[in-house]
Amino acid sequence: MSTEDDNDLIFKALSHRTRRHVCDLLKLEPLTTGMLCDRLPEIDRCTVMQHLKVLEEAGLVVAEKRGRERWNHLDALPILAIHERWIGPYAAYAASMLGKLNALASQFQRP
């Protein structure tokens, strides 16, 4: 699968409000599927599992089986790759400009 195909899966996964909410929950700590269902009472277990499947296919969630439980972990590396592709260069430029501004401002400070 190409990088562009991977990006399509990531953007598709993050395009849905519920999946973004699941990522927010998993950002705090790994959760079992049952725990996620408890935190998302407005949707049924089957729908939670469908959302998890989309997130897994995009590489944003990694599931670990422990006995009868399925623990879900957020994998933020795909989001980091997107950040580095589009935001990183601008962030580096902004940091560089702030450094130049700081140096210029220090020239005008009174002794």
Gaussian input, Z-matrix of N, CA and C with variables (Angstrom, degrees):
# hf/3-21g

backbone

0 1
 N
 C     1     B1
 C     2     B2     1     A1
 N     3     B3     2     A2     1     D1
 C     4     B4     3     A3     2     D2
 C     5     B5     4     A4     3     D3
 N     6     B6     5     A5     4     D4
 C     7     B7     6     A6     5     D5
 C     8     B8     7     A7     6     D6
 N     9     B9     8     A8     7     D7
 C    10    B10     9     A9     8     D8
 C    11    B11    10    A10     9     D9
 N    12    B12    11    A11    10    D10
 C    13    B13    12    A12    11    D11
 C    14    B14    13    A13    12    D12
 N    15    B15    14    A14    13    D13
 C    16    B16    15    A15    14    D14
 C    17    B17    16    A16    15    D15
 N    18    B18    17    A17    16    D16
 C    19    B19    18    A18    17    D17
 C    20    B20    19    A19    18    D18
 N    21    B21    20    A20    19    D19
 C    22    B22    21    A21    20    D20
 C    23    B23    22    A22    21    D21
 N    24    B24    23    A23    22    D22
 C    25    B25    24    A24    23    D23
 C    26    B26    25    A25    24    D24
 N    27    B27    26    A26    25    D25
 C    28    B28    27    A27    26    D26
 C    29    B29    28    A28    27    D27
 N    30    B30    29    A29    28    D28
 C    31    B31    30    A30    29    D29
 C    32    B32    31    A31    30    D30
 N    33    B33    32    A32    31    D31
 C    34    B34    33    A33    32    D32
 C    35    B35    34    A34    33    D33
 N    36    B36    35    A35    34    D34
 C    37    B37    36    A36    35    D35
 C    38    B38    37    A37    36    D36
 N    39    B39    38    A38    37    D37
 C    40    B40    39    A39    38    D38
 C    41    B41    40    A40    39    D39
 N    42    B42    41    A41    40    D40
 C    43    B43    42    A42    41    D41
 C    44    B44    43    A43    42    D42
 N    45    B45    44    A44    43    D43
 C    46    B46    45    A45    44    D44
 C    47    B47    46    A46    45    D45
 N    48    B48    47    A47    46    D46
 C    49    B49    48    A48    47    D47
 C    50    B50    49    A49    48    D48
 N    51    B51    50    A50    49    D49
 C    52    B52    51    A51    50    D50
 C    53    B53    52    A52    51    D51
 N    54    B54    53    A53    52    D52
 C    55    B55    54    A54    53    D53
 C    56    B56    55    A55    54    D54
 N    57    B57    56    A56    55    D55
 C    58    B58    57    A57    56    D56
 C    59    B59    58    A58    57    D57
 N    60    B60    59    A59    58    D58
 C    61    B61    60    A60    59    D59
 C    62    B62    61    A61    60    D60
 N    63    B63    62    A62    61    D61
 C    64    B64    63    A63    62    D62
 C    65    B65    64    A64    63    D63
 N    66    B66    65    A65    64    D64
 C    67    B67    66    A66    65    D65
 C    68    B68    67    A67    66    D66
 N    69    B69    68    A68    67    D67
 C    70    B70    69    A69    68    D68
 C    71    B71    70    A70    69    D69
 N    72    B72    71    A71    70    D70
 C    73    B73    72    A72    71    D71
 C    74    B74    73    A73    72    D72
 N    75    B75    74    A74    73    D73
 C    76    B76    75    A75    74    D74
 C    77    B77    76    A76    75    D75
 N    78    B78    77    A77    76    D76
 C    79    B79    78    A78    77    D77
 C    80    B80    79    A79    78    D78
 N    81    B81    80    A80    79    D79
 C    82    B82    81    A81    80    D80
 C    83    B83    82    A82    81    D81
 N    84    B84    83    A83    82    D82
 C    85    B85    84    A84    83    D83
 C    86    B86    85    A85    84    D84
 N    87    B87    86    A86    85    D85
 C    88    B88    87    A87    86    D86
 C    89    B89    88    A88    87    D87
 N    90    B90    89    A89    88    D88
 C    91    B91    90    A90    89    D89
 C    92    B92    91    A91    90    D90
 N    93    B93    92    A92    91    D91
 C    94    B94    93    A93    92    D92
 C    95    B95    94    A94    93    D93
 N    96    B96    95    A95    94    D94
 C    97    B97    96    A96    95    D95
 C    98    B98    97    A97    96    D96
 N    99    B99    98    A98    97    D97
 C   100   B100    99    A99    98    D98
 C   101   B101   100   A100    99    D99
 N   102   B102   101   A101   100   D100
 C   103   B103   102   A102   101   D101
 C   104   B104   103   A103   102   D102
 N   105   B105   104   A104   103   D103
 C   106   B106   105   A105   104   D104
 C   107   B107   106   A106   105   D105
 N   108   B108   107   A107   106   D106
 C   109   B109   108   A108   107   D107
 C   110   B110   109   A109   108   D108
 N   111   B111   110   A110   109   D109
 C   112   B112   111   A111   110   D110
 C   113   B113   112   A112   111   D111
 N   114   B114   113   A113   112   D112
 C   115   B115   114   A114   113   D113
 C   116   B116   115   A115   114   D114
 N   117   B117   116   A116   115   D115
 C   118   B118   117   A117   116   D116
 C   119   B119   118   A118   117   D117
 N   120   B120   119   A119   118   D118
 C   121   B121   120   A120   119   D119
 C   122   B122   121   A121   120   D120
 N   123   B123   122   A122   121   D121
 C   124   B124   123   A123   122   D122
 C   125   B125   124   A124   123   D123
 N   126   B126   125   A125   124   D124
 C   127   B127   126   A126   125   D125
 C   128   B128   127   A127   126   D126
 N   129   B129   128   A128   127   D127
 C   130   B130   129   A129   128   D128
 C   131   B131   130   A130   129   D129
 N   132   B132   131   A131   130   D130
 C   133   B133   132   A132   131   D131
 C   134   B134   133   A133   132   D132
 N   135   B135   134   A134   133   D133
 C   136   B136   135   A135   134   D134
 C   137   B137   136   A136   135   D135
 N   138   B138   137   A137   136   D136
 C   139   B139   138   A138   137   D137
 C   140   B140   139   A139   138   D138
 N   141   B141   140   A140   139   D139
 C   142   B142   141   A141   140   D140
 C   143   B143   142   A142   141   D141
 N   144   B144   143   A143   142   D142
 C   145   B145   144   A144   143   D143
 C   146   B146   145   A145   144   D144
 N   147   B147   146   A146   145   D145
 C   148   B148   147   A147   146   D146
 C   149   B149   148   A148   147   D147
 N   150   B150   149   A149   148   D148
 C   151   B151   150   A150   149   D149
 C   152   B152   151   A151   150   D150
 N   153   B153   152   A152   151   D151
 C   154   B154   153   A153   152   D152
 C   155   B155   154   A154   153   D153
 N   156   B156   155   A155   154   D154
 C   157   B157   156   A156   155   D155
 C   158   B158   157   A157   156   D156
 N   159   B159   158   A158   157   D157
 C   160   B160   159   A159   158   D158
 C   161   B161   160   A160   159   D159
 N   162   B162   161   A161   160   D160
 C   163   B163   162   A162   161   D161
 C   164   B164   163   A163   162   D162
 N   165   B165   164   A164   163   D163
 C   166   B166   165   A165   164   D164
 C   167   B167   166   A166   165   D165
 N   168   B168   167   A167   166   D166
 C   169   B169   168   A168   167   D167
 C   170   B170   169   A169   168   D168
 N   171   B171   170   A170   169   D169
 C   172   B172   171   A171   170   D170
 C   173   B173   172   A172   171   D171
 N   174   B174   173   A173   172   D172
 C   175   B175   174   A174   173   D173
 C   176   B176   175   A175   174   D174
 N   177   B177   176   A176   175   D175
 C   178   B178   177   A177   176   D176
 C   179   B179   178   A178   177   D177
 N   180   B180   179   A179   178   D178
 C   181   B181   180   A180   179   D179
 C   182   B182   181   A181   180   D180
 N   183   B183   182   A182   181   D181
 C   184   B184   183   A183   182   D182
 C   185   B185   184   A184   183   D183
 N   186   B186   185   A185   184   D184
 C   187   B187   186   A186   185   D185
 C   188   B188   187   A187   186   D186
 N   189   B189   188   A188   187   D187
 C   190   B190   189   A189   188   D188
 C   191   B191   190   A190   189   D189
 N   192   B192   191   A191   190   D190
 C   193   B193   192   A192   191   D191
 C   194   B194   193   A193   192   D192
 N   195   B195   194   A194   193   D193
 C   196   B196   195   A195   194   D194
 C   197   B197   196   A196   195   D195
 N   198   B198   197   A197   196   D196
 C   199   B199   198   A198   197   D197
 C   200   B200   199   A199   198   D198
 N   201   B201   200   A200   199   D199
 C   202   B202   201   A201   200   D200
 C   203   B203   202   A202   201   D201
 N   204   B204   203   A203   202   D202
 C   205   B205   204   A204   203   D203
 C   206   B206   205   A205   204   D204
 N   207   B207   206   A206   205   D205
 C   208   B208   207   A207   206   D206
 C   209   B209   208   A208   207   D207
 N   210   B210   209   A209   208   D208
 C   211   B211   210   A210   209   D209
 C   212   B212   211   A211   210   D210
 N   213   B213   212   A212   211   D211
 C   214   B214   213   A213   212   D212
 C   215   B215   214   A214   213   D213
 N   216   B216   215   A215   214   D214
 C   217   B217   216   A216   215   D215
 C   218   B218   217   A217   216   D216
 N   219   B219   218   A218   217   D217
 C   220   B220   219   A219   218   D218
 C   221   B221   220   A220   219   D219
 N   222   B222   221   A221   220   D220
 C   223   B223   222   A222   221   D221
 C   224   B224   223   A223   222   D222
 N   225   B225   224   A224   223   D223
 C   226   B226   225   A225   224   D224
 C   227   B227   226   A226   225   D225
 N   228   B228   227   A227   226   D226
 C   229   B229   228   A228   227   D227
 C   230   B230   229   A229   228   D228
 N   231   B231   230   A230   229   D229
 C   232   B232   231   A231   230   D230
 C   233   B233   232   A232   231   D231
 N   234   B234   233   A233   232   D232
 C   235   B235   234   A234   233   D233
 C   236   B236   235   A235   234   D234
 N   237   B237   236   A236   235   D235
 C   238   B238   237   A237   236   D236
 C   239   B239   238   A238   237   D237
 N   240   B240   239   A239   238   D238
 C   241   B241   240   A240   239   D239
 C   242   B242   241   A241   240   D240
 N   243   B243   242   A242   241   D241
 C   244   B244   243   A243   242   D242
 C   245   B245   244   A244   243   D243
 N   246   B246   245   A245   244   D244
 C   247   B247   246   A246   245   D245
 C   248   B248   247   A247   246   D246
 N   249   B249   248   A248   247   D247
 C   250   B250   249   A249   248   D248
 C   251   B251   250   A250   249   D249
 N   252   B252   251   A251   250   D250
 C   253   B253   252   A252   251   D251
 C   254   B254   253   A253   252   D252
 N   255   B255   254   A254   253   D253
 C   256   B256   255   A255   254   D254
 C   257   B257   256   A256   255   D255
 N   258   B258   257   A257   256   D256
 C   259   B259   258   A258   257   D257
 C   260   B260   259   A259   258   D258
 N   261   B261   260   A260   259   D259
 C   262   B262   261   A261   260   D260
 C   263   B263   262   A262   261   D261
 N   264   B264   263   A263   262   D262
 C   265   B265   264   A264   263   D263
 C   266   B266   265   A265   264   D264
 N   267   B267   266   A266   265   D265
 C   268   B268   267   A267   266   D266
 C   269   B269   268   A268   267   D267
 N   270   B270   269   A269   268   D268
 C   271   B271   270   A270   269   D269
 C   272   B272   271   A271   270   D270
 N   273   B273   272   A272   271   D271
 C   274   B274   273   A273   272   D272
 C   275   B275   274   A274   273   D273
 N   276   B276   275   A275   274   D274
 C   277   B277   276   A276   275   D275
 C   278   B278   277   A277   276   D276
 N   279   B279   278   A278   277   D277
 C   280   B280   279   A279   278   D278
 C   281   B281   280   A280   279   D279
 N   282   B282   281   A281   280   D280
 C   283   B283   282   A282   281   D281
 C   284   B284   283   A283   282   D282
 N   285   B285   284   A284   283   D283
 C   286   B286   285   A285   284   D284
 C   287   B287   286   A286   285   D285
 N   288   B288   287   A287   286   D286
 C   289   B289   288   A288   287   D287
 C   290   B290   289   A289   288   D288
 N   291   B291   290   A290   289   D289
 C   292   B292   291   A291   290   D290
 C   293   B293   292   A292   291   D291
 N   294   B294   293   A293   292   D292
 C   295   B295   294   A294   293   D293
 C   296   B296   295   A295   294   D294
 N   297   B297   296   A296   295   D295
 C   298   B298   297   A297   296   D296
 C   299   B299   298   A298   297   D297
 N   300   B300   299   A299   298   D298
 C   301   B301   300   A300   299   D299
 C   302   B302   301   A301   300   D300
 N   303   B303   302   A302   301   D301
 C   304   B304   303   A303   302   D302
 C   305   B305   304   A304   303   D303
 N   306   B306   305   A305   304   D304
 C   307   B307   306   A306   305   D305
 C   308   B308   307   A307   306   D306
 N   309   B309   308   A308   307   D307
 C   310   B310   309   A309   308   D308
 C   311   B311   310   A310   309   D309
 N   312   B312   311   A311   310   D310
 C   313   B313   312   A312   311   D311
 C   314   B314   313   A313   312   D312
 N   315   B315   314   A314   313   D313
 C   316   B316   315   A315   314   D314
 C   317   B317   316   A316   315   D315
 N   318   B318   317   A317   316   D316
 C   319   B319   318   A318   317   D317
 C   320   B320   319   A319   318   D318
 N   321   B321   320   A320   319   D319
 C   322   B322   321   A321   320   D320
 C   323   B323   322   A322   321   D321
 N   324   B324   323   A323   322   D322
 C   325   B325   324   A324   323   D323
 C   326   B326   325   A325   324   D324
 N   327   B327   326   A326   325   D325
 C   328   B328   327   A327   326   D326
 C   329   B329   328   A328   327   D327
 N   330   B330   329   A329   328   D328
 C   331   B331   330   A330   329   D329
 C   332   B332   331   A331   330   D330

   B1=1.4470
   B2=1.5224
   B3=1.3197
   B4=1.4578
   B5=1.5236
   B6=1.3105
   B7=1.4624
   B8=1.5269
   B9=1.3184
   B10=1.4635
   B11=1.5282
   B12=1.3356
   B13=1.4664
   B14=1.5282
   B15=1.3395
   B16=1.4630
   B17=1.5252
   B18=1.3401
   B19=1.4621
   B20=1.5233
   B21=1.3233
   B22=1.4668
   B23=1.5282
   B24=1.3320
   B25=1.4673
   B26=1.5264
   B27=1.3214
   B28=1.4727
   B29=1.5214
   B30=1.3342
   B31=1.4615
   B32=1.5265
   B33=1.3362
   B34=1.4698
   B35=1.5270
   B36=1.3288
   B37=1.4673
   B38=1.5230
   B39=1.3182
   B40=1.4643
   B41=1.5305
   B42=1.3294
   B43=1.4658
   B44=1.5275
   B45=1.3150
   B46=1.4612
   B47=1.5338
   B48=1.3150
   B49=1.4662
   B50=1.5275
   B51=1.3169
   B52=1.4673
   B53=1.5240
   B54=1.3390
   B55=1.4675
   B56=1.5238
   B57=1.3214
   B58=1.4742
   B59=1.5260
   B60=1.3270
   B61=1.4621
   B62=1.5325
   B63=1.3282
   B64=1.4648
   B65=1.5288
   B66=1.3188
   B67=1.4772
   B68=1.5248
   B69=1.3194
   B70=1.4743
   B71=1.5246
   B72=1.3227
   B73=1.4636
   B74=1.5276
   B75=1.3308
   B76=1.4586
   B77=1.5230
   B78=1.3214
   B79=1.4659
   B80=1.5283
   B81=1.3123
   B82=1.4604
   B83=1.5199
   B84=1.3522
   B85=1.4637
   B86=1.5253
   B87=1.3387
   B88=1.4652
   B89=1.5294
   B90=1.3205
   B91=1.4628
   B92=1.5143
   B93=1.3181
   B94=1.4624
   B95=1.5243
   B96=1.3197
   B97=1.4658
   B98=1.5238
   B99=1.3268
   B100=1.4712
   B101=1.5191
   B102=1.3306
   B103=1.4667
   B104=1.5246
   B105=1.3346
   B106=1.4687
   B107=1.5249
   B108=1.3201
   B109=1.4714
   B110=1.5244
   B111=1.3320
   B112=1.4675
   B113=1.5223
   B114=1.3270
   B115=1.4693
   B116=1.5244
   B117=1.3322
   B118=1.4685
   B119=1.5287
   B120=1.3328
   B121=1.4676
   B122=1.5317
   B123=1.3180
   B124=1.4652
   B125=1.5306
   B126=1.3514
   B127=1.4661
   B128=1.5337
   B129=1.3304
   B130=1.4651
   B131=1.5325
   B132=1.3210
   B133=1.4647
   B134=1.5281
   B135=1.3208
   B136=1.4650
   B137=1.5286
   B138=1.3211
   B139=1.4630
   B140=1.5239
   B141=1.3301
   B142=1.4718
   B143=1.5206
   B144=1.3237
   B145=1.4601
   B146=1.5285
   B147=1.3304
   B148=1.4646
   B149=1.5281
   B150=1.3297
   B151=1.4659
   B152=1.5299
   B153=1.3252
   B154=1.4662
   B155=1.5252
   B156=1.3143
   B157=1.4688
   B158=1.5269
   B159=1.3164
   B160=1.4675
   B161=1.5320
   B162=1.3320
   B163=1.4689
   B164=1.5269
   B165=1.3240
   B166=1.4712
   B167=1.5241
   B168=1.3150
   B169=1.4643
   B170=1.5285
   B171=1.3157
   B172=1.4646
   B173=1.5268
   B174=1.3287
   B175=1.4618
   B176=1.5126
   B177=1.3314
   B178=1.4597
   B179=1.5281
   B180=1.3173
   B181=1.4646
   B182=1.5213
   B183=1.3087
   B184=1.4578
   B185=1.5219
   B186=1.3372
   B187=1.4649
   B188=1.5242
   B189=1.3127
   B190=1.4635
   B191=1.5279
   B192=1.3277
   B193=1.4660
   B194=1.5173
   B195=1.3250
   B196=1.4681
   B197=1.5201
   B198=1.3106
   B199=1.4602
   B200=1.5163
   B201=1.3117
   B202=1.4667
   B203=1.5204
   B204=1.3113
   B205=1.4648
   B206=1.5221
   B207=1.2918
   B208=1.4579
   B209=1.5261
   B210=1.3272
   B211=1.4590
   B212=1.5211
   B213=1.3267
   B214=1.4613
   B215=1.5216
   B216=1.3323
   B217=1.4632
   B218=1.5278
   B219=1.3170
   B220=1.4595
   B221=1.5207
   B222=1.3211
   B223=1.4592
   B224=1.5231
   B225=1.3148
   B226=1.4606
   B227=1.5271
   B228=1.3278
   B229=1.4649
   B230=1.5262
   B231=1.3398
   B232=1.4748
   B233=1.5329
   B234=1.3219
   B235=1.4665
   B236=1.5312
   B237=1.3265
   B238=1.4631
   B239=1.5241
   B240=1.3346
   B241=1.4670
   B242=1.5320
   B243=1.3233
   B244=1.4688
   B245=1.5249
   B246=1.3199
   B247=1.4622
   B248=1.5304
   B249=1.3172
   B250=1.4647
   B251=1.5200
   B252=1.3231
   B253=1.4647
   B254=1.5269
   B255=1.3357
   B256=1.4512
   B257=1.5212
   B258=1.2933
   B259=1.4629
   B260=1.5161
   B261=1.3160
   B262=1.4612
   B263=1.5208
   B264=1.3488
   B265=1.4603
   B266=1.5354
   B267=1.3256
   B268=1.4639
   B269=1.5224
   B270=1.3172
   B271=1.4624
   B272=1.5212
   B273=1.3233
   B274=1.4673
   B275=1.5228
   B276=1.3262
   B277=1.4672
   B278=1.5320
   B279=1.3307
   B280=1.4651
   B281=1.5240
   B282=1.3263
   B283=1.4630
   B284=1.5212
   B285=1.3184
   B286=1.4643
   B287=1.5241
   B288=1.3179
   B289=1.4659
   B290=1.5264
   B291=1.3340
   B292=1.4576
   B293=1.5273
   B294=1.3330
   B295=1.4699
   B296=1.5127
   B297=1.3246
   B298=1.4764
   B299=1.5227
   B300=1.3275
   B301=1.4622
   B302=1.5274
   B303=1.3196
   B304=1.4601
   B305=1.5264
   B306=1.3263
   B307=1.4659
   B308=1.5279
   B309=1.3115
   B310=1.4657
   B311=1.5261
   B312=1.3183
   B313=1.4613
   B314=1.5269
   B315=1.3183
   B316=1.4747
   B317=1.5123
   B318=1.3152
   B319=1.4661
   B320=1.5183
   B321=1.3341
   B322=1.4699
   B323=1.5088
   B324=1.3112
   B325=1.4592
   B326=1.5358
   B327=1.3000
   B328=1.4640
   B329=1.5195
   B330=1.3121
   B331=1.4677
   B332=1.5075
   A1=108.88
   A2=116.76
   A3=120.88
   A4=111.20
   A5=115.01
   A6=120.72
   A7=110.46
   A8=116.45
   A9=119.77
   A10=110.82
   A11=116.93
   A12=120.06
   A13=110.11
   A14=116.82
   A15=120.97
   A16=110.39
   A17=116.17
   A18=119.78
   A19=111.36
   A20=116.97
   A21=120.09
   A22=110.31
   A23=116.64
   A24=120.25
   A25=111.19
   A26=116.66
   A27=120.81
   A28=110.01
   A29=116.72
   A30=119.55
   A31=111.59
   A32=116.98
   A33=119.68
   A34=109.54
   A35=116.31
   A36=120.00
   A37=111.22
   A38=116.70
   A39=120.48
   A40=113.20
   A41=117.23
   A42=119.54
   A43=112.54
   A44=117.32
   A45=120.48
   A46=110.26
   A47=115.66
   A48=122.45
   A49=112.85
   A50=117.59
   A51=120.60
   A52=111.01
   A53=116.87
   A54=119.02
   A55=111.29
   A56=117.24
   A57=119.22
   A58=109.94
   A59=116.44
   A60=120.72
   A61=110.63
   A62=116.76
   A63=120.67
   A64=109.55
   A65=117.23
   A66=120.41
   A67=110.71
   A68=117.13
   A69=120.14
   A70=111.00
   A71=116.76
   A72=120.34
   A73=111.30
   A74=116.20
   A75=119.96
   A76=112.28
   A77=116.45
   A78=120.27
   A79=109.88
   A80=116.28
   A81=121.76
   A82=112.47
   A83=115.92
   A84=120.99
   A85=109.42
   A86=117.25
   A87=119.36
   A88=109.37
   A89=116.21
   A90=121.67
   A91=110.14
   A92=115.50
   A93=119.26
   A94=107.42
   A95=114.99
   A96=119.22
   A97=110.13
   A98=116.99
   A99=120.67
   A100=112.07
   A101=116.32
   A102=119.87
   A103=110.80
   A104=116.50
   A105=119.62
   A106=110.32
   A107=116.70
   A108=120.22
   A109=110.82
   A110=116.89
   A111=120.68
   A112=111.30
   A113=117.15
   A114=121.19
   A115=112.93
   A116=116.25
   A117=121.93
   A118=109.53
   A119=117.87
   A120=120.95
   A121=113.81
   A122=117.67
   A123=120.25
   A124=112.59
   A125=117.40
   A126=119.64
   A127=109.86
   A128=115.85
   A129=119.64
   A130=110.91
   A131=114.96
   A132=122.00
   A133=112.00
   A134=117.28
   A135=121.29
   A136=110.80
   A137=116.78
   A138=121.03
   A139=110.82
   A140=117.26
   A141=120.57
   A142=109.37
   A143=116.87
   A144=120.47
   A145=111.57
   A146=117.73
   A147=120.54
   A148=110.63
   A149=116.61
   A150=119.96
   A151=110.56
   A152=116.63
   A153=119.89
   A154=111.47
   A155=116.54
   A156=120.45
   A157=110.66
   A158=117.70
   A159=121.37
   A160=109.71
   A161=116.57
   A162=120.31
   A163=111.15
   A164=117.09
   A165=120.82
   A166=110.73
   A167=117.26
   A168=121.11
   A169=111.04
   A170=116.45
   A171=121.12
   A172=111.98
   A173=116.85
   A174=120.46
   A175=113.91
   A176=117.25
   A177=121.10
   A178=112.77
   A179=116.85
   A180=122.08
   A181=108.60
   A182=114.69
   A183=121.57
   A184=106.60
   A185=116.01
   A186=121.06
   A187=109.27
   A188=114.72
   A189=121.83
   A190=107.82
   A191=115.99
   A192=120.18
   A193=109.03
   A194=115.64
   A195=122.70
   A196=106.46
   A197=115.31
   A198=118.62
   A199=109.56
   A200=116.37
   A201=120.73
   A202=112.33
   A203=116.65
   A204=120.19
   A205=111.30
   A206=114.02
   A207=122.32
   A208=106.72
   A209=116.42
   A210=121.71
   A211=109.04
   A212=115.46
   A213=122.33
   A214=109.13
   A215=115.21
   A216=122.43
   A217=108.80
   A218=116.81
   A219=121.02
   A220=109.08
   A221=116.88
   A222=122.52
   A223=106.54
   A224=116.88
   A225=121.75
   A226=113.12
   A227=118.35
   A228=119.90
   A229=113.66
   A230=120.00
   A231=118.00
   A232=112.65
   A233=116.60
   A234=119.81
   A235=109.73
   A236=116.82
   A237=120.88
   A238=110.86
   A239=117.04
   A240=120.21
   A241=110.70
   A242=116.93
   A243=120.52
   A244=109.76
   A245=116.37
   A246=120.79
   A247=110.59
   A248=116.11
   A249=120.01
   A250=111.98
   A251=116.34
   A252=119.64
   A253=112.34
   A254=117.05
   A255=119.21
   A256=114.96
   A257=118.40
   A258=120.37
   A259=111.91
   A260=116.91
   A261=122.03
   A262=114.48
   A263=118.82
   A264=119.04
   A265=113.24
   A266=117.13
   A267=120.34
   A268=111.09
   A269=116.51
   A270=120.24
   A271=110.21
   A272=117.39
   A273=120.54
   A274=110.40
   A275=117.05
   A276=121.14
   A277=110.27
   A278=117.10
   A279=120.49
   A280=110.83
   A281=117.87
   A282=120.99
   A283=110.43
   A284=116.57
   A285=120.79
   A286=110.90
   A287=116.59
   A288=120.70
   A289=110.94
   A290=117.92
   A291=120.45
   A292=110.98
   A293=116.45
   A294=120.24
   A295=111.00
   A296=117.39
   A297=121.43
   A298=110.91
   A299=116.71
   A300=120.95
   A301=110.67
   A302=116.68
   A303=121.59
   A304=110.64
   A305=117.04
   A306=121.07
   A307=110.40
   A308=116.76
   A309=121.17
   A310=110.65
   A311=117.35
   A312=121.22
   A313=110.95
   A314=116.86
   A315=119.36
   A316=111.14
   A317=118.73
   A318=121.63
   A319=112.09
   A320=115.94
   A321=120.66
   A322=113.54
   A323=118.11
   A324=120.35
   A325=109.32
   A326=115.45
   A327=119.83
   A328=109.79
   A329=118.26
   A330=121.19
   A331=113.03
   D1=138.81
   D2=-177.68
   D3=-80.45
   D4=165.74
   D5=177.62
   D6=-60.95
   D7=-38.59
   D8=179.72
   D9=-64.92
   D10=-39.45
   D11=176.37
   D12=-63.30
   D13=-41.45
   D14=177.67
   D15=-61.23
   D16=-43.90
   D17=179.02
   D18=-62.98
   D19=-38.21
   D20=177.73
   D21=-60.16
   D22=-42.63
   D23=179.30
   D24=-64.72
   D25=-39.63
   D26=179.93
   D27=-65.07
   D28=-49.07
   D29=-179.08
   D30=-65.09
   D31=-36.96
   D32=176.22
   D33=-62.19
   D34=-45.35
   D35=-178.67
   D36=-62.03
   D37=-41.40
   D38=-176.43
   D39=-83.02
   D40=-5.10
   D41=-177.82
   D42=-75.81
   D43=-15.46
   D44=-177.22
   D45=-101.10
   D46=131.46
   D47=-177.70
   D48=-55.68
   D49=-42.76
   D50=-178.77
   D51=-63.98
   D52=-41.33
   D53=179.80
   D54=-67.62
   D55=-35.31
   D56=175.23
   D57=-64.88
   D58=-37.90
   D59=177.98
   D60=-65.28
   D61=-41.55
   D62=176.51
   D63=-59.51
   D64=-44.31
   D65=177.90
   D66=-61.08
   D67=-40.60
   D68=177.72
   D69=-61.87
   D70=-41.26
   D71=178.89
   D72=-65.97
   D73=-42.25
   D74=-178.15
   D75=-75.28
   D76=-18.82
   D77=175.62
   D78=-64.11
   D79=-33.71
   D80=-178.17
   D81=-75.21
   D82=-38.63
   D83=-178.23
   D84=-172.81
   D85=153.09
   D86=173.04
   D87=-64.62
   D88=144.27
   D89=-179.18
   D90=-135.23
   D91=148.08
   D92=172.75
   D93=-74.24
   D94=163.84
   D95=177.51
   D96=-61.01
   D97=-38.66
   D98=177.58
   D99=-61.93
   D100=-41.46
   D101=178.01
   D102=-63.71
   D103=-39.85
   D104=177.30
   D105=-63.18
   D106=-41.49
   D107=178.41
   D108=-61.09
   D109=-39.15
   D110=177.99
   D111=-64.11
   D112=-34.06
   D113=-178.80
   D114=-84.27
   D115=-9.16
   D116=178.28
   D117=-124.76
   D118=63.03
   D119=-173.66
   D120=-65.74
   D121=-16.53
   D122=-177.25
   D123=-77.52
   D124=-11.42
   D125=178.37
   D126=-126.80
   D127=154.20
   D128=-177.15
   D129=-82.38
   D130=166.91
   D131=-176.01
   D132=-58.64
   D133=-40.69
   D134=-179.50
   D135=-60.64
   D136=-41.29
   D137=179.57
   D138=-68.58
   D139=-39.63
   D140=175.74
   D141=-58.70
   D142=-44.37
   D143=-179.13
   D144=-66.10
   D145=-34.46
   D146=176.28
   D147=-65.19
   D148=-42.03
   D149=177.47
   D150=-64.05
   D151=-41.14
   D152=177.77
   D153=-61.75
   D154=-37.53
   D155=179.20
   D156=-62.83
   D157=-43.29
   D158=178.53
   D159=-62.90
   D160=-43.19
   D161=179.02
   D162=-64.87
   D163=-37.92
   D164=177.72
   D165=-65.79
   D166=-44.25
   D167=-179.49
   D168=-61.47
   D169=-30.02
   D170=178.20
   D171=-83.96
   D172=-6.27
   D173=-179.56
   D174=81.15
   D175=12.67
   D176=-177.66
   D177=-89.29
   D178=-19.77
   D179=178.72
   D180=-129.52
   D181=135.93
   D182=174.87
   D183=-116.42
   D184=127.70
   D185=-179.49
   D186=-101.25
   D187=138.77
   D188=179.16
   D189=-126.38
   D190=124.09
   D191=177.94
   D192=-86.53
   D193=127.63
   D194=173.57
   D195=-128.76
   D196=100.84
   D197=-176.29
   D198=63.56
   D199=-124.25
   D200=179.47
   D201=-91.11
   D202=-4.35
   D203=-177.83
   D204=-96.74
   D205=148.60
   D206=176.14
   D207=-116.29
   D208=110.26
   D209=179.67
   D210=-92.82
   D211=131.17
   D212=-178.40
   D213=-107.26
   D214=130.03
   D215=-178.76
   D216=-121.42
   D217=139.46
   D218=174.33
   D219=-77.13
   D220=134.69
   D221=171.97
   D222=-115.84
   D223=103.86
   D224=-174.71
   D225=-85.37
   D226=-0.49
   D227=-178.18
   D228=-58.87
   D229=-39.97
   D230=176.70
   D231=-61.58
   D232=-35.19
   D233=178.48
   D234=-70.37
   D235=-37.64
   D236=176.68
   D237=-61.41
   D238=-40.36
   D239=178.83
   D240=-62.13
   D241=-39.79
   D242=177.45
   D243=-66.58
   D244=-41.58
   D245=177.26
   D246=-58.10
   D247=-47.63
   D248=-178.82
   D249=-64.42
   D250=-32.80
   D251=-178.79
   D252=-71.75
   D253=-44.74
   D254=-172.31
   D255=-111.14
   D256=-32.77
   D257=-174.12
   D258=-98.34
   D259=-36.87
   D260=-176.77
   D261=-49.57
   D262=-49.92
   D263=179.94
   D264=-60.64
   D265=-36.41
   D266=178.82
   D267=-72.09
   D268=-37.87
   D269=178.14
   D270=-64.83
   D271=-41.33
   D272=177.74
   D273=-63.56
   D274=-41.34
   D275=178.16
   D276=-63.80
   D277=-44.65
   D278=179.99
   D279=-62.95
   D280=-41.87
   D281=178.43
   D282=-63.66
   D283=-39.92
   D284=178.10
   D285=-62.66
   D286=-43.78
   D287=-179.73
   D288=-66.70
   D289=-37.65
   D290=177.04
   D291=-65.32
   D292=-37.76
   D293=176.14
   D294=-62.67
   D295=-42.91
   D296=178.16
   D297=-65.33
   D298=-40.78
   D299=178.57
   D300=-64.09
   D301=-41.83
   D302=178.16
   D303=-62.42
   D304=-43.41
   D305=178.85
   D306=-63.74
   D307=-41.89
   D308=179.36
   D309=-65.80
   D310=-42.07
   D311=-179.97
   D312=-65.64
   D313=-35.60
   D314=-179.73
   D315=-68.16
   D316=-24.38
   D317=176.54
   D318=-67.51
   D319=-28.42
   D320=-176.02
   D321=-98.95
   D322=2.64
   D323=178.17
   D324=-73.29
   D325=145.07
   D326=179.11
   D327=-76.00
   D328=141.53
   D329=177.82
   D330=-71.13

